[in-house]
Amino acid sequence: MNVRANNCENIIKMDGLFSKAHRECPFSYYAFRFHQQSQMCGEKTGETKWKQLFSQGASTFDSKAASMGKSALCAKLVKDFPMTVKF
């Protein structure tokens, strides 16, 4: 699995978002690939930067859940990312 540095920031943010969603939504499945790629990116970005980006991703979940409703956001994530999360 080759992770390019310019993709790393997005991958870490997505992992933050999906990790938060996995805790907040009734998902039965969360593809571990984002988390694995995110960890590999963390080796490139360093722990401080990784934590900051991961936190930004989790915050994105919170702000979207606040604006559209948590259940609507959970349903949208399943629809938009069927290979990543499932109910």
Protein Blocks (a to p, Z undefined) as FASTA:
>chain_A
ZZdfklmmmmmmmmmmmmmmmmmpccfbdcfklmmmmmmmmmmnopklmmmmmmmmmmmm
mmmmmmnojklmmmmmmmmmmmlbcZZ
